[in-house]
Amino acid sequence: MTGLWFAAAFAALLMSIFLAISYGAKQLTLEAVWAAVFSYDPDITAHQIVHEYRLPRVLGAVVTGMAFAVAGAVMQGVTRNPMADAGILGVNAGAAFVVALCFAFLPGLSYTQLILMSFAGAALSTLFIVLLGTATQGGLHSLRLTIAGAVVAAILHSFSSGIAIYFDLSQDLAFWYAGGVAGVKLEQLKVLAPIVLIVIVWAAAMGRSISFLSLGDETAASLGVHTGRIRLLGMAAAVILAGASVSVAGSIGFVGLVVPHIARRLLGVDYRKAIPFSALLGAILLVWADFASRMVNPPREFAIGAMVAMVGVPFFLYLARKERREL
């Protein structure tokens, strides 16, 4: 049954990619799209539209969707927090804040350097959130961690907005606030995709230990898991995935919240299966969110972050209510 779910998800992803590349504000024939992908001619306008605009943004949606979904799955496993997500816990906000600082003070950074700075922002915000969540009596409870993340995210978003206003960067940073893959370039994907794929494989390799850790520290330790090390490595993987994705697509929330729950519902709590399956579902979700954002009112585009939030916010409220009942 597991194999069928993976095959169905992979087929759905391929179909989603094909549809997203084929349709847009500019009407193109399927023959032109096929030729643009496999026999690119830079002198043909239709080929330029597909190769320079549609293909990079669709592949960008695939890669960032995978990254955000796996980051959420890993964070939910190692923190035992069903509401964990890089956006909700403030990881994305930390990365976006450092991106704002780079735009203001280091505008000449290369894309690789911007990724590294985004990593640093995500890591520092994660560290601060964990310290804030553990500072109160009772330890690191899932709801307390979520509240700490929301507070830090609000503060960092305020700082980012202040930087944008003071340095007149509102136009440049609006993309990172709303989130989107319209500006993704193939050159960026050549740097981003290997990082994301390597870290996803790394996270999947930790799947067995994360599965045990999600059952509780005592149970995991009795099964031979080094809980502290796995938690640290898992959070490091999530930070890398979130930081890399924010540097390309901005702060898109809720992908890592919704997708892992669906994956676990379909395949169970074995993270060796849930992590790669989350990657496929996350890619599908973001491809369709991007496709919907540009097809709602063409040629104008709707914010992709808002499209995802239409699904994510009700789901978050449902989980928050469920979590409160269990306290």
C-alpha positions in Angstrom: 0.0 0.0 0.0 2.9 2.4 0.8 4.3 1.9 -2.7 1.0 2.8 -4.2 0.8 6.0 -2.3 4.3 7.0 -3.3 3.5 6.1 -7.0 0.3 8.1 -6.9 2.0 11.1 -5.3 4.9 11.0 -7.8 2.4 10.7 -10.7 0.4 13.6 -9.3 3.5 15.7 -9.0 4.5 15.1 -12.6 1.0 16.0 -13.8 1.0 19.1 -11.6 4.3 20.2 -13.1 3.1 19.7 -16.6 -0.1 21.6 -16.1 1.7 24.5 -14.3 4.2 24.8 -17.1 1.5 24.5 -19.9 -1.0 27.1 -18.7 -0.6 30.7 -17.7 -1.6 34.3 -18.7 -0.1 33.7 -22.1 -1.9 30.9 -24.0 0.6 28.4 -25.5 0.0 25.2 -27.4 1.1 21.9 -25.7 3.4 21.3 -28.7 5.1 24.6 -28.1 5.5 23.8 -24.4 6.9 20.4 -25.1 9.4 21.8 -27.6 10.4 24.5 -25.2 11.3 22.0 -22.5 13.1 19.4 -24.7 14.2 21.4 -27.8 14.8 24.9 -26.5 15.2 27.6 -29.1 16.1 31.1 -27.6 14.8 32.8 -30.7 11.2 31.6 -30.2 9.1 33.7 -27.9 7.0 30.8 -26.6 10.2 28.9 -25.7 11.5 32.0 -23.8 8.3 32.2 -21.8 8.5 28.6 -20.8 12.2 28.3 -20.2 12.9 31.7 -18.6 9.7 32.2 -16.6 7.4 29.2 -16.1 9.9 26.4 -15.8 12.1 28.1 -13.1 9.1 29.1 -11.0 7.5 25.7 -11.2 10.7 23.9 -10.3 11.3 26.5 -7.6 7.8 25.6 -6.2 8.8 21.9 -6.2 12.1 22.4 -4.4 10.8 24.9 -1.8 7.6 22.9 -1.2 9.7 19.8 -0.5 12.0 21.8 1.8 9.2 23.5 3.8 7.3 20.2 4.2 10.3 18.2 5.3 11.4 20.9 7.7 7.9 20.8 9.3 7.9 17.0 9.5 11.3 16.9 11.2 10.4 19.7 13.6 7.1 18.0 14.6 9.0 14.8 15.2 11.9 16.0 17.3 9.9 18.5 19.3 6.8 16.3 19.6 4.9 19.4 18.7 2.0 18.8 16.3 1.9 22.6 15.5 5.5 22.9 14.6 6.3 24.6 11.3 9.1 26.8 10.2 6.7 29.7 9.7 4.8 29.3 12.9 7.8 28.8 15.1 9.6 31.9 13.7 12.4 30.1 11.8 11.3 31.7 8.5 11.0 35.1 10.2 14.6 34.9 11.4 15.8 34.1 7.9 13.7 36.9 6.4 15.0 39.4 8.9 18.7 38.6 8.0 17.7 38.9 4.3 16.3 42.4 5.1 19.6 43.3 6.8 21.6 42.1 3.8 19.5 44.1 1.5 20.0 47.2 3.6 23.7 46.9 4.5 25.2 44.2 2.1 23.4 44.7 -1.2 26.3 43.2 -3.2 26.1 39.7 -1.8 26.0 36.8 -4.2 23.1 34.3 -4.0 25.3 31.7 -2.3 26.3 34.2 0.4 22.6 35.2 0.8 21.8 31.6 1.5 24.4 31.3 4.1 23.2 34.5 5.8 19.7 33.2 5.7 20.9 30.0 7.4 22.4 32.1 10.1 19.2 34.0 10.7 17.1 30.8 10.8 19.5 29.2 13.2 19.7 32.2 15.6 16.0 32.6 15.7 15.5 28.9 16.4 18.0 29.0 19.2 16.3 32.0 20.8 12.9 30.5 20.5 14.0 27.2 22.2 15.7 29.2 25.0 12.6 31.3 25.4 10.3 28.3 25.4 12.5 26.5 28.1 12.9 29.5 30.3 9.6 29.1 32.0 8.6 26.5 34.6 7.5 23.2 33.2 10.0 22.9 30.4 9.5 22.9 26.7 5.8 22.2 26.2 4.6 22.1 22.6 2.0 24.9 23.1 4.6 27.0 24.9 7.1 26.5 22.1 4.4 27.6 19.6 3.7 30.8 21.6 7.4 31.6 21.9 7.8 31.2 18.1 4.8 33.4 17.4 6.2 36.1 19.6 9.6 36.0 18.1 8.2 35.9 14.6 6.1 39.0 15.3 9.1 40.9 16.7 11.3 40.0 13.7 8.6 40.9 11.2 8.3 44.3 12.9 12.1 44.8 12.7 12.1 43.7 9.0 9.3 46.2 8.2 11.1 48.9 10.0 14.3 48.2 8.0 12.2 48.2 4.8 10.7 51.6 5.6 13.8 53.3 6.8 16.0 52.1 3.9 13.2 52.4 1.3 13.3 48.7 0.6 9.5 48.1 0.7 9.3 47.1 -3.0 12.3 44.8 -2.8 11.2 43.1 0.4 7.5 42.8 -0.4 8.3 39.5 -2.2 9.8 38.0 0.9 6.9 39.1 3.1 4.2 37.6 0.9 6.3 34.7 -0.4 6.4 33.5 -4.0 8.5 31.8 -6.6 7.9 34.2 -9.5 11.5 35.6 -9.3 13.2 32.2 -9.1 16.0 31.7 -11.6 17.6 28.5 -12.9 21.0 29.7 -11.6 19.5 29.9 -8.1 18.0 26.4 -8.4 21.4 25.0 -9.3 22.6 26.1 -5.9 19.4 25.4 -4.0 18.3 22.0 -5.3 21.4 20.0 -4.3 21.3 21.5 -0.8 17.6 20.6 -0.4 17.9 17.1 -1.8 20.9 16.2 0.3 19.3 17.5 3.5 16.1 15.6 2.7 18.1 12.4 2.3 19.9 13.2 5.5 16.6 13.8 7.3 15.1 10.5 5.9 18.2 8.6 7.2 17.3 9.9 10.7 13.7 8.8 10.2 13.9 5.7 12.4 15.4 7.7 15.3 12.9 10.5 14.8 10.1 8.0 15.0 11.3 6.8 18.3 11.9 10.3 19.6 8.4 11.3 18.7 7.3 8.6 21.3 9.1 10.4 24.1 12.6 10.8 25.3 12.5 7.9 27.8 11.1 5.4 25.2 13.6 6.6 22.6 16.6 6.3 25.0 15.5 2.8 26.0 15.6 1.9 22.3 19.2 3.1 22.0 18.5 6.6 20.5 20.8 9.4 21.5 18.0 11.9 22.0 20.0 15.0 22.4 22.1 14.4 19.3 19.1 13.4 17.1 17.1 16.5 18.3 20.1 18.7 17.5 20.7 17.1 14.1 17.0 17.2 13.3 16.6 20.9 14.1 19.8 21.6 12.1 18.3 19.9 9.1 15.0 21.9 9.5 17.0 25.2 9.8 19.0 24.5 6.7 15.8 23.6 4.7 13.9 26.6 6.0 16.8 29.0 5.5 17.5 27.9 2.0 13.9 28.1 1.0 13.3 31.6 2.5 16.3 32.9 0.5 14.5 31.9 -2.7 10.8 32.0 -2.1 10.4 34.2 1.0 8.5 33.4 4.1 5.8 30.9 3.2 4.1 29.4 6.2 1.8 26.4 6.9 3.3 24.1 4.2 5.3 22.3 7.0 2.2 22.3 9.3 -0.4 20.7 7.0 1.6 18.3 4.8 3.3 16.1 7.6 -0.1 15.5 9.2 -1.5 14.3 5.9 1.6 12.1 5.3 1.3 10.5 8.7 -2.4 10.0 8.3 -1.9 8.1 5.1 1.3 6.2 5.9 1.5 6.1 9.7 4.1 7.6 12.1 7.2 6.0 10.6 9.3 9.0 9.7 11.3 6.9 7.3 8.2 7.0 5.1 6.6 10.2 6.3 9.6 12.4 5.5 10.0 11.5 1.7 6.2 11.3 1.3 6.0 14.8 2.9 8.5 16.0 0.4 6.3 14.9 -2.5 3.1 16.3 -1.0 4.8 19.6 -0.2 5.9 19.9 -3.8 2.4 19.2 -5.1 0.9 21.7 -2.6 3.2 24.6 -3.5 3.0 23.9 -7.3 -0.8 24.1 -7.1 -0.7 27.2 -4.8 1.6 29.0 -7.3 -0.5 27.9 -10.2 -3.7 29.1 -8.5 -2.0 32.4 -7.5 -1.4 33.3 -11.2 -4.6 31.9 -12.6 -7.1 33.6 -10.3 -7.0 36.9 -12.0 -4.4 36.8 -14.9 -2.2 38.6 -15.7 -2.1 39.8 -12.1 -1.0 37.4 -9.5 -2.2 36.6 -6.0 0.3 36.1 -3.2 1.3 32.4 -2.9 1.6 32.7 0.8 -2.0 33.8 1.1 -3.1 30.9 -1.1 -1.4 28.4 1.3 -2.7 30.3 4.3 -6.3 29.7 3.2 -5.7 26.0 3.9 -3.2 26.4 6.7 -4.9 28.9 9.0 -8.1 26.8 9.6 -5.9 23.7 10.1 -3.7 25.5 12.6 -6.8 26.7 14.6 -8.1 23.1 14.6 -4.7 21.8 16.0 -4.5 24.6 18.5 -8.0 23.8 19.8 -7.1 20.1 20.0 -3.9 20.8 21.8 -5.6 23.0 24.4 -8.1 20.3 25.1 -5.3 17.9 25.9 -3.6 20.2 28.4 
